[in-house]
Amino acid sequence: MTAFPLPRDLRGYGEHPPDVRWPGGARIAVSLVVNIEDGAERSVARGDVADDLGAHWLRHRAFPGQRDLDLESAFEYGARSGIWRVLRTLRRHGARATAFCCASALQANPSIAHALVRDRHEIADHGLDWDTHSALAPEVEADLMQRSRRIIEEITGVRPTTWYSRDGLTLHSRDAMIDEGFRYDSNSFDDDLPHDGADGLPLLVIPYAGDTNDSALLSQYPTAASFSSFLCSALEMLGSEARPGPAVLSVGLHPRIIGRPAYIAALDTFLTRVAESGAWIATRQEIADAWLSETAGG
């Protein structure tokens, strides 16, 4: 396995992106991503040196070798309660999502895996654990990717479509993804449209988004109303701005956050607005397939 040079592409599609439409003539494809991480975070209980203090509103001092039971319980909320509230909301709106699944999170609660498959959500690989990869040697990263893919497939009965890292790509990640048979990549924040990677590898990139993500509820948007207003503003802009072509609006969801009673209304309000707008709610694999179909030979 050899690393690609990874040149930077600051031009993209430029002023005139491809002028195509999503299925049904929609201009916007809404990609809902549910992150199944709870129970996969670094924790002393799982044998790690210290608990993971990130991605939650609890901010405690980390003591090596000492468990933080409050923090553990805050993550556990996502797996015990939040995920079910999120899935009920998605079912009520007839919306299918892409599930970024940590293998160890599914191992800890297989009923989540069964529910995701039952509701026909896309199954994607989010790593063996909810951990970082950017400092790993190529062979270590590839081994972890293969192990997580196999475990997720065993639990769900479905081969994951893609792999998404907590902290992004290494220079070797996409080579390993191709070796594992993954079909597209989301480890990018560089555009509102799918595109070929600058590396020249045969792996379509569907960029993700960090702003339209419920993690902002922990800092930037303190209420469901403010977050749903932000999401709806993004939807409105993408549908009305004077430019050719379609767009993808990615929305990141975490059951331990958006699944809280005070926050779930943001998802409900947004999905109601999406239905009114005529946007297409699709899994990321469906977006990849539609894009390749529309732009083939273009």
C-alpha positions as CSV (number, residue, x, y, z in Angstrom):
1,M,0.0,0.0,0.0
2,T,1.5,3.4,-1.0
3,A,0.4,6.8,0.1
4,F,-1.0,9.3,-2.4
5,P,0.6,12.7,-2.5
6,L,-2.8,14.4,-1.7
7,P,-2.5,17.7,-3.6
8,R,-4.9,20.4,-2.5
9,D,-7.8,21.5,-4.8
10,L,-8.9,25.1,-4.0
11,R,-10.8,25.4,-7.3
12,G,-13.5,22.7,-7.2
13,Y,-16.4,23.3,-9.6
14,G,-15.8,27.1,-9.6
15,E,-18.5,29.5,-10.5
16,H,-20.5,27.0,-12.6
17,P,-21.1,23.6,-10.8
18,P,-22.9,20.8,-12.7
19,D,-26.5,21.8,-13.4
20,V,-28.3,18.6,-12.6
21,R,-31.2,17.6,-10.3
22,W,-31.7,15.0,-7.7
23,P,-34.5,12.4,-8.0
24,G,-37.9,14.0,-8.2
25,G,-36.4,17.2,-9.5
26,A,-35.2,18.2,-6.1
27,R,-32.5,20.8,-5.8
28,I,-31.3,19.9,-2.3
29,A,-30.4,16.5,-1.0
30,V,-30.6,16.3,2.8
31,S,-28.2,13.8,4.3
32,L,-29.0,13.0,7.9
33,V,-26.1,11.3,9.7
34,V,-26.7,9.6,13.1
35,N,-23.5,8.9,14.9
36,I,-23.6,5.7,16.9
37,E,-20.7,6.3,19.3
38,D,-22.1,6.1,22.8
39,G,-20.2,3.4,24.8
40,A,-17.4,3.4,22.3
41,E,-15.7,6.6,23.7
42,R,-12.4,6.3,25.5
43,S,-13.0,5.2,29.1
44,V,-11.2,3.7,32.0
45,A,-14.0,1.1,32.2
46,R,-13.0,-0.1,28.8
47,G,-9.3,-0.2,29.7
48,D,-8.2,3.2,28.5
49,V,-5.9,5.4,30.5
50,A,-8.6,8.1,31.1
51,D,-12.1,9.0,30.2
52,D,-12.9,10.9,27.1
53,L,-13.9,14.5,28.1
54,G,-14.8,15.7,24.7
55,A,-18.2,16.0,22.9
56,H,-20.3,16.5,25.9
57,W,-21.5,19.3,28.1
58,L,-20.0,17.7,31.2
59,R,-16.5,19.1,31.8
60,H,-14.7,17.2,34.5
61,R,-11.0,16.9,35.2
62,A,-9.5,13.6,34.0
63,F,-7.8,11.5,36.5
64,P,-5.7,8.7,35.0
65,G,-7.0,5.3,36.0
66,Q,-10.1,6.7,37.7
67,R,-13.6,6.3,36.3
68,D,-15.9,9.2,35.9
69,L,-19.3,7.7,36.5
70,D,-21.2,10.9,35.7
71,L,-19.5,11.2,32.4
72,E,-20.1,7.6,31.6
73,S,-23.8,7.9,32.3
74,A,-24.1,11.0,30.1
75,F,-22.7,9.0,27.1
76,E,-24.9,6.0,28.1
77,Y,-28.0,8.2,27.7
78,G,-27.5,8.2,24.0
79,A,-27.5,4.4,23.8
80,R,-30.2,3.8,26.4
81,S,-32.7,6.5,25.5
82,G,-31.6,9.1,23.0
83,I,-31.2,6.8,20.0
84,W,-34.8,5.5,20.4
85,R,-36.2,9.0,20.4
86,V,-34.2,9.9,17.3
87,L,-35.4,6.7,15.5
88,R,-39.0,7.4,16.5
89,T,-38.7,10.9,15.1
90,L,-37.2,9.7,11.8
91,R,-39.9,7.1,11.4
92,R,-42.6,9.7,12.0
93,H,-41.2,11.7,9.1
94,G,-40.4,8.7,6.9
95,A,-36.8,9.8,6.8
96,R,-33.8,7.5,6.3
97,A,-30.4,8.3,7.6
98,T,-26.8,7.2,7.3
99,A,-25.6,5.7,10.6
100,F,-21.9,6.2,11.3
101,C,-21.5,3.2,13.6
102,C,-18.6,2.4,16.0
103,A,-18.3,-1.4,16.1
104,S,-17.9,-1.5,19.9
105,A,-21.0,0.6,20.4
106,L,-23.0,-1.9,18.4
107,Q,-21.4,-4.8,20.3
108,A,-22.5,-3.1,23.6
109,N,-26.1,-2.7,22.4
110,P,-27.0,-5.0,19.4
111,S,-30.6,-3.9,19.6
112,I,-29.5,-0.6,18.1
113,A,-28.0,-2.4,15.1
114,H,-31.2,-4.4,14.6
115,A,-33.3,-1.3,14.7
116,L,-31.1,0.5,12.2
117,V,-31.4,-2.3,9.7
118,R,-35.1,-2.8,10.4
119,D,-35.7,0.9,9.5
120,R,-33.5,0.7,6.4
121,H,-30.9,3.2,7.5
122,E,-27.6,3.1,5.8
123,I,-24.9,1.3,7.8
124,A,-21.4,3.0,7.7
125,D,-18.2,2.3,9.6
126,H,-17.2,4.9,12.2
127,G,-14.2,2.9,13.5
128,L,-13.7,0.0,16.0
129,D,-14.0,2.5,18.8
130,W,-14.8,6.3,18.8
131,D,-11.2,7.1,18.6
132,T,-8.6,9.1,16.6
133,H,-6.7,7.7,13.6
134,S,-4.6,10.5,12.2
135,A,-1.4,9.5,14.0
136,L,-1.6,5.8,13.2
137,A,0.8,3.9,11.0
138,P,-0.7,2.8,7.7
139,E,-0.8,-0.9,8.7
140,V,-2.4,-0.2,12.1
141,E,-5.1,2.0,10.5
142,A,-5.8,-0.6,7.8
143,D,-6.1,-3.3,10.4
144,L,-8.5,-1.4,12.6
145,M,-10.6,-0.5,9.5
146,Q,-10.8,-4.1,8.5
147,R,-11.7,-5.3,12.1
148,S,-14.4,-2.7,12.5
149,R,-15.9,-3.4,9.1
150,R,-16.0,-7.1,9.9
151,I,-17.6,-6.7,13.3
152,I,-20.3,-4.3,12.0
153,E,-21.1,-6.7,9.2
154,E,-21.4,-9.6,11.6
155,I,-23.7,-7.7,13.9
156,T,-25.9,-6.0,11.3
157,G,-25.7,-8.6,8.5
158,V,-25.0,-5.6,6.2
159,R,-21.6,-4.7,4.7
160,P,-20.8,-1.0,5.7
161,T,-20.8,1.3,2.7
162,T,-18.1,3.6,3.9
163,W,-15.7,4.5,6.7
164,Y,-15.6,7.8,8.6
165,S,-12.9,8.7,11.1
166,R,-13.4,10.8,14.3
167,D,-10.4,13.0,13.3
168,G,-10.1,12.7,9.6
169,L,-7.9,11.1,7.0
170,T,-4.3,10.1,7.0
171,L,-2.3,10.0,3.8
172,H,-3.2,6.3,3.6
173,S,-6.8,6.2,4.6
174,R,-8.4,6.2,1.1
175,D,-6.1,3.4,-0.1
176,A,-7.2,1.3,2.8
177,M,-10.9,2.2,2.2
178,I,-10.6,1.0,-1.4
179,D,-9.0,-2.2,-0.3
180,E,-12.0,-2.8,2.1
181,G,-14.4,-2.2,-0.8
182,F,-15.9,1.0,0.6
183,R,-17.9,2.9,-2.0
184,Y,-17.4,6.6,-1.2
185,D,-15.7,8.9,1.4
186,S,-17.1,11.6,3.7
187,N,-13.9,12.6,5.4
188,S,-14.0,16.1,4.0
189,F,-15.6,19.5,4.6
190,D,-14.7,21.2,1.3
191,D,-17.9,21.6,-0.7
192,D,-21.6,21.4,-0.9
193,L,-21.5,18.8,-3.7
194,P,-20.0,15.4,-4.3
195,H,-16.8,15.4,-6.2
196,D,-13.8,13.3,-7.2
197,G,-10.9,13.3,-4.8
198,A,-7.8,15.4,-5.7
199,D,-5.8,12.3,-5.1
200,G,-7.1,10.7,-8.3
201,L,-8.3,7.6,-6.5
202,P,-11.6,6.0,-7.7
203,L,-13.5,7.0,-4.6
204,L,-16.3,9.6,-4.7
205,V,-16.2,12.2,-2.0
206,I,-19.4,13.4,-0.4
207,P,-18.4,16.2,2.0
208,Y,-19.7,16.3,5.5
209,A,-20.4,19.5,7.5
210,G,-19.4,20.7,10.9
211,D,-21.7,23.7,11.4
212,T,-25.0,21.9,10.7
213,N,-24.2,19.5,13.5
214,D,-25.9,19.1,16.8
215,S,-22.6,19.3,18.6
216,A,-23.1,23.0,18.3
217,L,-25.9,22.7,20.8
218,L,-23.2,22.3,23.5
219,S,-21.8,25.7,22.7
220,Q,-23.2,27.8,19.8
221,Y,-26.9,27.0,19.9
222,P,-28.3,26.6,23.5
223,T,-31.8,25.8,22.5
224,A,-33.7,23.5,20.0
225,A,-35.3,26.6,18.5
226,S,-32.0,28.3,17.7
227,F,-30.5,25.1,16.2
228,S,-33.6,24.3,14.1
229,S,-33.6,28.0,12.9
230,F,-30.0,27.5,11.8
231,L,-30.7,24.3,9.9
232,C,-33.8,25.8,8.2
233,S,-31.8,28.9,7.2
234,A,-29.2,26.6,5.5
235,L,-32.0,24.8,3.7
236,E,-33.6,28.0,2.6
237,M,-30.4,29.5,1.3
238,L,-29.4,26.4,-0.7
239,G,-32.8,26.3,-2.3
240,S,-33.0,29.9,-3.3
241,E,-29.5,31.2,-4.0
242,A,-28.9,32.4,-7.6
243,R,-26.5,29.7,-8.8
244,P,-27.0,26.7,-11.0
245,G,-27.0,23.1,-9.8
246,P,-28.0,21.2,-6.8
247,A,-26.5,20.9,-3.3
248,V,-26.1,18.5,-0.4
249,L,-27.1,19.6,3.1
250,S,-25.4,17.3,5.7
251,V,-26.8,17.3,9.2
252,G,-24.9,15.5,12.0
253,L,-26.8,14.0,14.8
254,H,-25.7,12.4,18.1
255,P,-28.3,10.5,20.2
256,R,-26.7,11.7,23.5
257,I,-27.4,15.3,22.3
258,I,-30.2,15.6,19.9
259,G,-32.0,12.7,21.6
260,R,-32.5,14.8,24.7
261,P,-36.2,15.9,25.3
262,A,-35.3,19.6,25.1
263,Y,-33.4,19.2,21.8
264,I,-35.3,16.7,19.7
265,A,-37.8,19.4,18.6
266,A,-35.0,20.8,16.5
267,L,-35.0,17.7,14.4
268,D,-38.7,17.4,14.2
269,T,-39.1,21.1,13.1
270,F,-36.4,20.8,10.5
271,L,-37.8,17.6,9.0
272,T,-41.2,19.3,8.7
273,R,-39.6,22.2,6.9
274,V,-37.7,19.8,4.6
275,A,-40.9,18.1,3.6
276,E,-42.5,21.5,2.8
277,S,-39.5,22.5,0.7
278,G,-39.5,19.5,-1.6
279,A,-36.0,18.6,-0.8
280,W,-34.9,14.9,-1.1
281,I,-33.9,13.2,2.1
282,A,-31.5,10.5,1.2
283,T,-28.8,8.2,2.6
284,R,-25.3,9.1,1.5
285,Q,-25.0,6.0,-0.6
286,E,-28.2,7.1,-2.5
287,I,-26.7,10.5,-3.0
288,A,-23.5,8.9,-4.4
289,D,-25.4,6.7,-6.7
290,A,-27.6,9.6,-8.0
291,W,-24.7,11.8,-8.5
292,L,-22.7,9.3,-10.5
293,S,-25.8,8.5,-12.6
294,E,-26.4,12.2,-13.3
295,T,-22.8,13.1,-14.1
296,A,-21.7,10.1,-15.9
297,G,-20.0,11.1,-19.1
298,G,-20.3,14.7,-18.2
